Amino acid sequence: MVVVSIVALVGLVTYRTASTSIQATRRSSGELDLYMRARHVLAEAEKDLRSALPPGDDGQPSLVGTRDSEGKPFQTLELYAYRPWRAFGSEMLGTQRIIYKTDSEGESLGRKLLVTRENRLGEQEVGESVEEVVLEGVTAFDLAYLSGGESHESWVGAQGLPERVEIHLTLQTAYGGTLLLETGVDLPARASDGGQRSSEQ
């Protein structure tokens, strides 16, 4: 009887150990997958910012960053960039209007990060704009705009682009943890006749 009890106890301990190990593996795998997806999103944002176009002849700003009206750590980033896209059955380089924003629906579990891309020829949109949910569980999507040695919480610069944009992204994991990713992008200085957005583009 004592032997049976010991065997049963050992079996229970082994089961619990194995179960804990499986849960830890799933948690680690889930967080790694979330980290890789977030890194991909930031890598695309870096490409967009490096390809950002300065204001066009109309004087309208080509990059606008606005903070959440309630003071929460979320921003909407809108910019025009010279990026590859498909049109008329072929790959081409052209202007894209790109919008990064968060959706506050279900905010207790973190927001969704959405990216909208519009392909444009001059002032005309080519095809339909595409909005994609690229991340969920976002608890912070905050940006800083550096120019002239100063850091700005928002940017509406009809006079030009910031010198650098820093992105701070915080995610809530499925197991209640927090994942923080940061990146910074130096924006290229463009000659006024180089990559300028204009009605002739």
Secondary structure, DSSP 8 states (H G I E B T S, - for coil): -HHHHHHHHHHHHHHHHHHHHHHHHHHHHHHHHHHHHHHHHHHHHHHHHHTB----TT---SEEEEE-TT--SBEEEEEEEEEEEEETTEEEEEEEEEEEEEE-TTGGG-EEEEEEEEEEETTEEEEEEEEEEEEEEEEEEEEEEEETTEEES-EE-TT---SEEEEEEEEE-TTS-EEEEEEEEE-----TTTS---TT-
